[in-house]
């Protein structure tokens, strides 16, 4: 009887895969030698509605023991402890799986184990934490107990000058980094934006994307569609593959193998752009004007619509989860936000609606381990930090942010 049950289960599983594959309405094409997965706007396995269940919350007005500034990233360790990088306070708060504060590590400064304005953090192959300091660009290594870690040199670039580092993520025995470096060549200032994998001695292991273009200091016009790049929109899969959204306008994601060879491109050509409201344009204008203060006399032209891909991540089953601009800025009533889910081949399999008492346009959304974390009022906190909301003569007084930890039942997608 047991063997019959096993055979029946296997047959049912095979039937499920077959039905899912048959229901997928798209094509896998060879376009100029590149495997391109062209998806329709209809997911093969339909829509899932997932309730987020609050496990604990910290911070805010009612928490006398914890205060947060602007949370930049979350990590988890093998015991389920949660590490929260606060870029404003320049420290990492460590919480138990039940939300109790264990310790804080790191501090503001320029010495060993110290950093300023941390933009991201990641685990290293040795079990240390690497904090990316955007400006001046460097990586600060800290042990989970808070001691200064080993040195991780930024990659040297011939003719190089300033560097920034935006993000990092563990990839086996290496680390994938994104950032920007400036160099001088024949009297011309060049800006190099990169997404690469590095060994722990700082040598390059693989390259995924690099764009080099001339730049100028003073009286320069920035255009959002050209200025917003992939640096905050990439992820590393459990098998080492790297995904990135390279386009501002198009729903298109590139997938590379760990060695840097392009595996495929995932597309949704029918995805409509999401127009910005006047209030949204004013807000983005304020943000980008603040970012261009270092370039005297320069202006920034914001787009009339949102960039198409907001956030991407890989789950443990190898599926790729994508938050689109519509899912963040135009979520339906009763839905916090949504993710489009793709299998390992890049086929659009599900849309997952997340239900929670949260606002995707104002709150920050993070994933760590098997939990979801929402940082309330994170956008207002960031706006207050840069000095206003875009309306002349006014400014935002942000509420103290809270961190809410949620449990959830994440749908699985077979990654063949």
N, C-alpha and C positions, 0 to 999 in steps of 0.2 A: 504493500500500500504506500509506504514512504517513497519508493522509487517511482511509483506512478505519479505521486504528488509532485515530485521534483521535475519529472518530464512535463507534466501539465503546466507547472509554473514557467518552465523554460519556453514552452510553446506560446503561452499567453504573453510572455515578455517579448518574444520574437514578433508576435502579432501586433503588439503595441508599437514597437519600433517601425514596423511596416506601415501601419496606419498613419503614424506621425510623419514619416517620410513622404507618403503619398499625399497627405494634406498640405504639405508645404508648397506654396505657390510662388515659385521663383525659378531662377536659372543659375547654373554655374558655367561661366563662359571663360574663354581664353581671349583676353583683350590685350593685344600687343605683347603677348608672351606672359601676361600676368593673370593668374587665376582670380577671377572676379565673381563674387557671389552677389547676384542681383535679387534683392528681396522686394516683395510687394508690401503693402501697408497692413496686411492681415496676417497675424501670427498663426502658425500651423496648429498649435495646441490651445489656442484661445486665450482667455483672460482668467487670471487668478486674483482673488481679493484676499489679502493677508492682513490680519489684525496684529498690530504691534502691542505687546503686553508689557506695561511698565514694570521693571524690576526694582529700580531705585533711582533717586535723583539727588544731586548735590549742587551746592551753590545757590545763587539767588538771594532774595531778601531774608529768607527764614533760616539760612545756614550760617551760624556764627563761627564755624570752624574752617570754612572753605570759601575763598574768593577767587573768581576767575576773571582774567582779562579777555584776550581774544585767543580762543583755542585753535591751534593749527593742525593737529594730527593726533590720532589714537593708535596705540599698539597694544598687543596682549602677549603674555608669556605662557609657558607650558602649564603653569598653575592657574591660569585664568585671570591673573592680575592685569589691571588696565593702567596704561601709561598715557597721560594727557600732556601734550606739549602746549604750554601757554607762551605764545610768541611775544605778548606784551609784557608779562611779568618776567620772562626769561627763566622759566623753570619747568620741570616735569613733575607732575603730581602722580603718585602711584596709589591705586585703590585696589582693595581686595575684590573678588567676584561679587561680594555682597555690598560693595560701595563704601567700605570703611577706608579712611585715609591711612595708608601705611607710612609714607614718607614723601618728601620732596627731594629731588636731585637736580643738580645744575644750578647756576645762578648767573646773574648778569655780570659781564666783565669780559676781559680779553685774555685771561690766563688759561691754564690747562683746565679743562672741564667747564669752562665758562663760555657764554655766548650772548649775542644780542639779536633781538628780532628774529628768533628762530622761525623758519618758514616750513620746515618739515622734519621728520625723523624716521629712521629705519633701523631694523636689526642688521647687524653685520654677520658674516660667517663665523666670527669668533664669539658671538653672543654679546657684543657691546652694542651700544646705541649710538648711531651717527646722527647728529643734529645738523641740518643744513642751515647755515647762516647766509641769507641772501646777499647782504651788503654790509661790509666788504665780504665778498664770497669766500667761504671756507667751510670745512666740515669739522665739527667738534665731536670728539669721541668721549663717551661717558660709559662707565660700567653700570649695570642695573642697580648697584648699591650706591652709586653717586660718586665714585672715584674717577679721577681723570683717566681716560683710556689711551690707547695707542695712537700714533699719528696716522692720518690718512691724507696724503698730499693731493691737492687738486692737480689735474693733468696740466702739464706745461704745454704752452702753445708758442711756437716760434714767432717772435715779434710781438709777443703778448703784452697786454696791459691789464686792465681791470677784469675781474671775473665775478659772476653771480652764480649761485646755485639755487634752483627752485625746489627740486624734489629728489628723493632717492628711494629705492626699494630693493630688497634682497633678491638675488637671483642665483641660487646655488652657492658656489664659491666666489661669486662676484657680486657687484652692486650696480644697478642701473641708475644713472644720474641724468637729470636734465638741467640745463643752465645756459648761460650766455658768456662769451668771452669776446673781448675787443682786441684787435691787433692793428699794427701799422704796416702797410705794404706800399712801397714806392710813394710815400707821402700821403697815402689815402687811408682813412680810418675805416676799418671793416668790423662789422658785428657778426659773430658766429653763434648761432643758436643750435644746440645739439641735444641729442638723445642717444646715449652710449652706455655700454657696459664696461666697468673697470674692475681690475683686480685690486686687492687690498694694498698693493704697493704703488697704486696710482697709474699703472700702465693700462692701456686700452685693451679690452678683450673683444669687443664687437661694436660696430656702429650701426645704428638704425635710421637716424635722420640727422642731417645737418644742413642748415641754410646759412649762407654767407651773403651779406649785402652791405653796400656802402652806407655810412651813417654820417651825420653831421651834428655838431654841438652849436646850438644857437639858431633861432629863426627857422625851425624845422616844423613841417606839418606832419603830424602823425595821423594815420588813417586806421580806424579800429580793425577793419577787415584784414589789413596787412600786419597790424601790430600784435593782435591776439593770436598766439600760436598754440602749439601742442604741449607746452611745458606743464600745464596743470591737468592735461587730459590724456593720460597714458596709464598703463597698468602692466604688471608682470603676471603671467599665468603660472600655475604650479609646476608645469613642465618647462618653464623658462622662456616660453614665447612672450613677445612684447607686442602690445596693441597701442595704437595712438590715433587720435583724431587730428589730422593735419589741416583740415579745411575749416574756415569760419562758417561758410554758407552751406556746404554740402553735408548730407548725412553719409559720410564715408569714413571707414576705419581701416587702417593698414595693420596687418598682422605679420610680424617677422618671426622667424625661428631664432633660437637663442644665439646662433652663430652670426646673425645679421642678415641672412638671406631672406628676401621677401617671400612669405608663404602665400598670402592672398590678400585681397581687398574686399571688404564687406560694404555693400551699398544699399541705400533706400532712395532711389531717384524720385519717388513720388511724394517724399516728405515735404510738406509746405512750410515755408518760413513763418516764424511767429513775430508779428509786428510789435514794436514797443509802443507803449503809451507815452504821452508827453512827460509824465512824472518819471517813468523809467528812464527815458533819455536824459532828463536832468540829473538823475542820480548817477548814471554812468558817466556823464560829463564831469561831475564833481570828482568822482573816483579817478578818472584818467587825467584830469587837470592836475590833481595832486601828484600823480606819478610822473608828470613831465616837468615838475618844478626845477629839476636838476638841469634842464635844457632851456636856458634863458630865451625868452621871446618866442617860444614854440607854441603851437596850437595843436589841439586834438579834435579830430572829426569823428564823432560817434556814429554808429550805424543806426539805421531806421528799424532794424530787426535784431533779435537775439541770435547769438551764435548757436548753431544747430545742436551740437553735442555738448552737454554740460558736464557730465561725469561718467567715467567708465571704470569698471573693476571686474576682476575674475573671481569666481567662486571656486571652492575646493573641487567641485566636479568638473572643472574645466570650462564651464559655461561663461560667456561674456555678458555682463550686465551694463546697459547703457541708459543713462538718464538724458532725455532729450529736452530741448528748450520748452516744448509744450508741457512736458511732465513737471517741470519746475515752475514755470511762470503762468501756466493756464490749467492747473489741475482742476478736475471737475469738483463740484460740491461734494463734501464728505470724503474726499481722497486727499491724503497728505501729498504723495507724489507717486510716480510710476517708473518702472524700469522695463525696457525692452530686453528680452533674454535670447541669446543666440547660442546654438550648440557649437561644438568644436569645429565643425565645417563652415560656420558662419551663417547658418540658416536661422531665420527669425521664427522662434518656436513659441514664445509666450510674451504676454504683457502682464506684469505683476503690479497691481495696485497696492500700495501700502496705506493702511488706515491708522491714523493716530491724531491726537489733538495737537497738531503742529502746523506750521506755515512754511512751505518749501521756499517761498521767496525771501523770508526773513531769517529763518533758522538754518543752522549748519547741519549737515547730514554726514555721518561717518559710519564705517563698518570696521569692526575689529573682532576676529574670531567668529563665533556664531551669534554675535549680538549686533544690534543697531544702536547708534548713539545720536541723539539730537542735542544740539547746542542752541538754546533759545536766544532769540534776538542777536544772533551773531552778526548779521549784516549791519544792524544799528550800531553795535559795538565797534565794528570796523570803520563805519562812517564817522562816528564820534572821534575815533582815533586819528583820522586824517583831517578832521576839522570842519564838518558841516554836512548838510543834506542837499546842497545844490540850490537852495533858495536864499537869495541875497538877504543879508541881515539876520539870518536865523542859523541855528545849529541844533544838532541832535544831542539830547542828554539821554544816553542809553541806560536802560535798566540793567541791573546786575544779571549776568547770564547764568543760566542753570544748565547742567549736564544731566540728561535723562537717558538712562540705560533701558533698552527694550529687549525682551525675548521675542522670538518669532519662529514660525515654521516656514523656512525657505523652500519653495518648490525646487525640485531637482530636475535637471535636464540631462538626458543621456548624452555623454560626450564621446562619440565613437572615434 
